[in-house]
Amino acid sequence: MSGKSYTKTIKDLSPVLYEYIDEPNRAVYEVHRGKLDPETKTCYDETTIFNGLMGVELPKTFGHYHPRNKEGYFFPELYALLEGRAWFLLQKPERSNPKIIKEALLVEAVRGEKIVMPPEFGHASANPEKKDLKLGNWKAEFDNDYQIYEILHGACYYFLESKEGSVDIIKNSHYEMVPELIKVKPKKLSKELENLEFLTNPEKYLNLLTVENCFEKI
């Protein structure tokens, strides 16, 4: 791949971690940025989340929200699961108060599946397996907004491994209101979305970019 690449360490993720981890230089995930495709006006990136707990917390990405396009609509994003198994934590905030979350989804995905991040949802990815997780993603050309996740010490839930080896899902107390987490899996990508125009012009596809059309409950 071409374009910018970078690695995120424990130190980089410290603002969003459940607890302090004394391994500042340990790599948690790496990102390889692709260049803009002039035909689709989108970028393709790849992210590898390395296996290995961060204290008791599952390895994860920082988490971010998306800006609006020039028409005033929030950008969506499309992921593909290349290797491993992934958990995506999606959260939709109250526009006037990001500390209030209106919807929270846990998307469980396996290799070969594609996952749409609908407009207005922030998201973070986690690796629940004992092996590396590799994701591909397509997005329009914009900068992610990490600020709210940093201010609120991460997503609205933490994924923590228990002594029994299962995962405890704990609400983040820095939020004022967090709904119960709804577990879902991705539906097959609609043929109408395969040309990727929905990533740059979501206003044309809002009827398809809904939770009901993108996911089904587990």
TILUM-861687 format. One record per residue: x, y, z of N, C-alpha, C in turn; residue in three letters. Coordinates in steps of 0.1 Angstrom, whole numbers, padded with zeros to 4 digits, always signed. Atoms other than C-alpha are relative to their C-alpha. Example, Ala and Ser with C-alpha at 12.3 -4.5 7.8 and 13.67 -1.06 7.14 Angstrom:
BEGIN
+0009-0012+0000+0123-0045+0078+0009+0012+0000ALA -0009-0011+0000+0137-0011+0071-0008+0011+0008SER 
This chain:
BEGIN
+0008-0012+0000+0000+0000+0000+0009+0012+0000MET -0007-0012+0000+0010+0036-0004-0007+0010+0009SER +0006-0009-0009+0004+0066+0017+0006+0000+0014GLY -0005-0001-0014+0010+0075+0054-0003-0013+0008LYS +0002+0011-0010+0015+0047+0080+0004+0004+0013SER -0004-0003-0013+0017+0049+0117-0004-0011+0010TYR +0003+0009-0010+0016+0029+0149-0005+0007+0013THR +0005-0005-0013-0004+0036+0181+0004-0009+0011LYS -0005+0007-0012+0011+0027+0214-0009+0001+0012THR +0007-0002-0012-0002+0023+0249+0000+0015+0005ILE -0001-0015-0004+0010+0059+0256-0010+0008-0009LYS +0009-0007+0008-0010+0071+0226-0014-0002+0004ASP +0014+0003-0004-0041+0054+0238-0003+0003+0015LEU +0002-0001-0015-0037+0063+0275-0012+0009+0003SER +0012-0008-0004-0065+0090+0274-0013-0008-0001PRO +0013+0007+0001-0091+0063+0265+0000-0014+0006VAL -0001+0013-0006-0079+0033+0285-0007-0001+0013LEU +0007+0002-0013-0098+0018+0314+0009+0003+0012TYR -0010-0002-0011-0067+0019+0336+0014+0003-0005GLU -0014-0003+0004-0031+0030+0336+0007-0013-0003TYR -0008+0012+0004-0008+0005+0319+0015+0005-0001ILE -0014-0004+0000+0030+0007+0325+0008-0006-0011ASP -0007+0005+0012+0040-0003+0290-0001+0011-0011GLU +0003-0011+0009+0041+0031+0272+0003-0002-0014PRO -0004+0001+0014+0059+0020+0241-0005-0013-0007ASN +0006+0012+0007+0040-0012+0234-0010+0003-0011ARG +0009-0003+0011+0023-0012+0200-0013-0007+0002ALA +0014+0005-0001-0015-0017+0201-0006-0003-0013VAL +0004+0002+0014-0023-0012+0165+0008+0008-0010TYR -0007-0008+0011-0009+0000+0132-0010+0003-0011GLU +0009-0004+0011-0026+0018+0103+0009+0003-0012VAL -0007-0003+0012-0015+0019+0067-0011+0008-0009HIS +0009-0008+0007-0032+0048+0049+0002-0001-0015ARG -0001+0000+0014-0040+0045+0012-0002+0014-0006GLY +0002-0013+0006-0041+0074-0013-0014+0001-0006LYS +0013-0002+0005-0072+0089-0027-0002-0006-0014LEU +0004+0005+0013-0089+0070-0055-0007+0011-0008ASP +0006-0012+0007-0097+0097-0081-0014-0004-0006PRO +0013+0004+0006-0126+0076-0095-0011+0000+0010GLU +0010+0001-0010-0145+0069-0063+0001+0012+0011THR -0002-0011-0010-0131+0099-0043+0001-0006+0014LYS -0002+0006-0013-0124+0075-0014+0014-0005+0002THR -0013+0006-0004-0094+0062+0005-0002-0014+0006CYS +0000+0013-0006-0087+0026+0014+0012-0001+0010TYR -0010+0002-0010-0068+0019+0046-0001-0014+0006ASP +0000+0013-0008-0058-0012+0066+0005+0002+0014GLU -0004-0001-0014-0055-0015+0103+0002-0014+0006THR -0002+0013-0007-0040-0044+0123+0000+0003+0015THR +0001-0001-0014-0050-0046+0160+0007-0013+0006ILE -0008+0011-0005-0024-0068+0178-0007-0007+0011PHE +0006+0007-0011-0035-0095+0202+0007+0003+0013ASN -0007-0002-0013-0027-0091+0239-0008+0011+0008GLY +0008-0009-0008-0047-0075+0267+0008+0012+0004LEU -0006-0012-0005-0040-0040+0279-0005+0001+0015MET +0005+0002-0014-0042-0048+0316-0011-0010+0000GLY +0012+0009+0002-0077-0063+0317-0008+0003-0012VAL +0009-0004+0011-0090-0045+0287+0005-0006-0014GLU -0003+0005+0013-0093-0059+0252+0008+0011-0009LEU -0007-0009+0009-0069-0043+0226-0010+0007-0009PRO +0010-0007+0008-0088-0016+0207+0006+0012-0007LYS -0004-0012+0006-0086+0015+0186-0004+0012+0008THR +0002-0011-0008-0088+0050+0199-0015+0004+0001PHE +0014-0004+0002-0124+0057+0186-0001+0014-0005GLY +0001-0013+0006-0136+0086+0166-0014+0002-0005HIS +0012-0004+0007-0165+0105+0151+0004+0006-0014TYR -0002-0006+0013-0169+0118+0115-0006+0014-0001HIS +0006-0013+0003-0175+0153+0102-0011-0001-0010PRO +0010-0001+0011-0202+0164+0078+0006+0003-0013ARG -0004-0004+0013-0199+0167+0041-0005+0014-0003ASN +0003-0014+0004-0204+0200+0022-0015+0002-0001LYS +0015-0001+0000-0242+0192+0020-0005+0000+0014GLU +0004+0000-0014-0243+0190+0058-0004-0013+0006GLY +0003+0014-0005-0246+0152+0062+0012-0007+0005TYR -0012+0007-0006-0223+0131+0084+0004-0011-0009PHE -0006+0011+0009-0200+0108+0065-0001-0013+0007PHE -0001+0013-0005-0204+0071+0069+0014-0006-0003PRO -0012+0007+0003-0176+0045+0066-0003-0014-0003GLU +0003+0014+0003-0173+0010+0053+0013-0008+0004LEU -0011+0009-0004-0151-0018+0069-0002-0014-0006TYR -0001+0014+0004-0141-0052+0057+0009-0008+0010ALA -0008+0008-0009-0129-0079+0080+0009-0010-0007LEU -0010+0008+0008-0097-0094+0065+0005-0012+0007LEU -0005+0011-0008-0084-0116+0093-0005+0001+0014GLU +0004+0000-0014-0097-0126+0127-0015+0002+0002GLY +0014-0003-0004-0129-0116+0145+0000+0013+0007ARG +0000-0014-0005-0139-0081+0154-0013+0003+0008ALA +0011-0006-0007-0161-0062+0178+0001+0015-0004TRP +0001-0014+0003-0172-0027+0167-0010+0006+0010PHE +0009-0007-0010-0187-0004+0194-0004+0013-0007LEU +0006-0012+0006-0210+0021+0177-0008+0008+0010LEU +0008-0008-0009-0225+0050+0196-0005+0013-0007GLN +0006-0012+0006-0249+0078+0185-0003+0009+0011LYS +0003-0010-0011-0248+0109+0207-0011+0009-0002PRO +0009-0012+0001-0273+0136+0214+0009+0011-0006GLU -0008-0010+0007-0261+0163+0191+0004+0012+0009ARG -0003-0011-0008-0263+0190+0217+0008-0003+0013SER -0008+0004-0012-0245+0169+0244+0006-0014-0003ASN -0006+0013+0004-0221+0142+0234+0002-0010+0012PRO -0001+0008-0012-0221+0129+0270-0013-0009+0001LYS +0012+0008+0000-0256+0115+0263+0000-0008-0013ILE +0000+0009+0011-0257+0085+0241-0014-0006-0002ILE +0014+0004+0003-0290+0077+0223-0001-0015-0004LYS +0000+0014+0005-0280+0043+0207+0014-0005+0002GLU -0014+0007-0001-0251+0019+0214-0002-0014-0005ALA +0000+0013+0006-0244-0011+0193+0013-0008+0001LEU -0012+0009+0001-0220-0040+0196-0001-0009-0012LEU +0001+0007+0012-0214-0053+0161+0011-0011+0000VAL -0009+0011+0001-0198-0088+0160+0002-0004-0014GLU -0002+0003+0014-0182-0096+0127+0012-0010-0002ALA -0010+0011+0003-0161-0124+0112+0006+0003-0014VAL -0007-0001+0012-0137-0127+0083-0009-0001-0012ARG +0007+0000+0012-0152-0118+0049-0012+0009+0000GLY +0012-0009-0001-0180-0096+0062+0004+0015-0002GLU -0002-0015+0001-0184-0059+0054-0010+0007+0010LYS +0008-0006-0010-0197-0035+0080-0001+0015-0003ILE +0002-0014+0003-0212-0001+0074-0001+0008+0014VAL +0001-0009-0011-0207+0027+0100-0010+0011-0004MET +0010-0010+0005-0239+0047+0096+0003+0014+0004PRO -0002-0014-0003-0239+0085+0096-0004+0003+0015PRO +0002-0005-0014-0238+0102+0131+0005-0010+0011GLU -0005+0009-0010-0223+0071+0148+0015+0001+0001PHE -0014+0002-0002-0189+0072+0164+0003-0014+0002GLY -0003+0014-0001-0170+0040+0165+0014-0003+0004HIS -0013+0006-0003-0141+0020+0179+0000-0014-0002ALA -0001+0014+0003-0129-0014+0171+0008-0007+0011SER -0007+0008-0010-0117-0042+0195+0003-0014-0005ALA -0005+0014+0004-0099-0075+0191-0003-0009+0011ASN +0003+0009-0011-0116-0102+0212+0007-0014-0001PRO -0007+0013+0003-0093-0130+0199+0014+0000+0006GLU -0014+0001-0004-0059-0143+0209+0010+0000-0012LYS -0009-0002+0012-0045-0135+0175-0003+0014-0006LYS +0001-0013+0006-0041-0104+0154-0013+0002-0008ASP +0012-0003+0008-0071-0087+0138+0004+0010-0011LEU -0003-0009+0011-0068-0071+0104-0013+0005-0007LYS +0012-0007+0006-0094-0046+0090+0004+0008-0012LEU -0001-0010+0011-0098-0028+0057-0011+0010+0001GLY +0011-0009+0000-0118+0003+0054+0001+0011-0011ASN +0001-0010+0010-0130+0028+0028-0008+0012+0006TRP +0006-0012-0005-0139+0064+0036+0003+0011-0010LYS -0002-0012+0008-0142+0098+0019+0013+0007+0006ALA -0012-0007-0005-0113+0122+0023-0004+0010+0011GLU +0002-0009-0011-0117+0138+0057+0008-0005+0012PHE -0008+0003-0012-0100+0139+0091-0010-0004+0011ASP +0008+0005-0011-0115+0119+0120+0001+0009+0011ASN +0001-0009-0012-0126+0137+0151+0002-0009+0013ASP -0003+0009-0012-0109+0120+0182-0003+0007+0013TYR +0000-0009-0012-0115+0149+0206-0010-0005+0011GLN +0011+0004-0009-0148+0137+0222+0004-0013+0007ILE -0004+0012-0007-0134+0102+0229+0011+0003+0010TYR -0011-0004-0010-0103+0118+0245-0006+0006+0012GLU +0006-0007-0012-0124+0141+0267-0007-0009+0009ILE +0009+0009-0008-0147+0113+0278+0007-0013+0004LEU -0008+0012-0004-0119+0087+0284-0005-0012-0008HIS +0003+0012+0008-0130+0064+0256-0014+0000-0005GLY +0014+0003+0004-0162+0049+0242-0009-0001+0012ALA +0009+0000-0011-0193+0046+0262+0000-0013+0008CYS -0002+0013-0007-0184+0010+0272+0014-0004-0001TYR -0013+0007+0000-0152-0008+0281-0002-0015-0001TYR +0000+0015+0001-0145-0045+0272+0011-0005+0009PHE -0010+0004-0010-0127-0061+0302-0001-0015+0001LEU +0000+0014-0002-0116-0097+0305-0001-0004+0014GLU +0002+0004-0014-0128-0114+0337+0010-0011+0003SER -0009+0011-0005-0109-0139+0358-0004-0013-0006LYS +0005+0012+0006-0130-0166+0342+0003-0001-0015GLU -0003+0000+0014-0119-0156+0308-0011+0005-0009GLY +0011-0006+0008-0152-0142+0296+0003+0016+0000SER -0002-0014+0001-0156-0105+0288-0012+0008+0007VAL +0009-0009-0007-0173-0080+0311-0001+0013-0008ASP +0003-0013+0008-0189-0050+0293-0005+0010+0010ILE +0002-0010-0010-0187-0020+0316-0003+0014-0005ILE +0003-0013+0004-0203+0014+0312+0011+0010+0004LYS -0009-0011-0003-0180+0044+0310-0007+0011+0009ASN +0007-0009-0009-0189+0066+0340+0002+0015-0003SER -0001-0014+0004-0177+0098+0323-0011+0005-0009HIS +0012-0004+0008-0208+0098+0302-0012+0002+0010TYR +0012-0003-0008-0241+0112+0316-0011-0011-0001GLU +0011+0010+0002-0264+0086+0300+0005-0009-0011MET -0004+0010+0009-0256+0054+0283-0011-0011-0001VAL +0010+0010+0001-0283+0030+0269+0006-0014+0001PRO -0005+0013+0001-0281-0007+0271+0005-0004-0013GLU -0007+0003+0013-0259-0022+0245-0008-0011-0007LEU +0007+0010+0009-0276-0040+0216+0010-0007-0008ILE -0009+0009+0007-0257-0069+0201-0006-0003-0014LYS +0005+0002+0014-0260-0071+0163+0011-0006-0008VAL -0010+0004+0010-0243-0086+0133-0003+0007-0013LYS +0003-0007+0013-0239-0070+0098-0008-0008-0010PRO +0007+0005+0012-0263-0076+0070+0009+0000-0012LYS -0007+0000+0013-0250-0083+0035-0001+0014-0006LYS +0000-0013+0006-0240-0051+0018-0009+0001-0012LEU +0009-0002+0011-0267-0038-0004+0007+0003-0013SER -0006-0002+0013-0259-0038-0041+0001+0015-0004LYS +0001-0015+0002-0269-0001-0042+0012+0007+0006GLU -0011-0007-0007-0239+0007-0020+0013-0005-0005LEU -0012+0006+0004-0213-0013-0038+0009+0010-0008GLU -0008-0010+0008-0202+0017-0060+0007+0010+0009ASN -0006-0009-0011-0191+0035-0027-0004+0014-0001LEU +0004-0014+0000-0208+0067-0037-0006+0005+0013GLU +0006-0004-0012-0226+0066-0004+0010+0005+0010PHE -0010-0005-0009-0193+0073+0013+0002+0015-0001LEU -0003-0015+0003-0190+0108-0003-0013+0008+0000THR +0013-0007+0001-0227+0116-0008-0011-0008+0007ASN +0009+0008-0008-0246+0099+0020-0015+0005-0001PRO +0013-0006+0001-0276+0122+0015-0009-0008-0010GLU +0007+0007+0011-0285+0101-0016-0005-0014+0005LYS +0002+0014-0004-0286+0068+0004-0005-0001+0015TYR +0004+0000-0014-0301+0077+0038-0009-0011+0004LEU +0009+0010-0002-0328+0052+0034+0006-0014+0002ASN -0007+0013-0001-0302+0024+0032+0010+0000+0012LEU -0010-0002-0011-0278+0038+0059-0006+0001+0013LEU +0006+0000-0013-0300+0030+0088+0004-0013+0008THR -0003+0012-0008-0294+0006+0117-0007-0012-0005VAL +0008+0012+0005-0322-0016+0105+0004-0006-0013GLU -0005+0005+0013-0308-0019+0070+0014-0005+0000ASN -0014+0004+0000-0272-0024+0080+0002-0012+0010CYS -0002+0010-0010-0276-0048+0110-0012-0008+0003PHE +0011+0007-0006-0297-0075+0125+0004-0005+0014GLU -0003+0004-0014-0300-0084+0162+0005-0015+0001LYS -0005+0013-0003-0282-0114+0175-0009-0007+0011ILE 
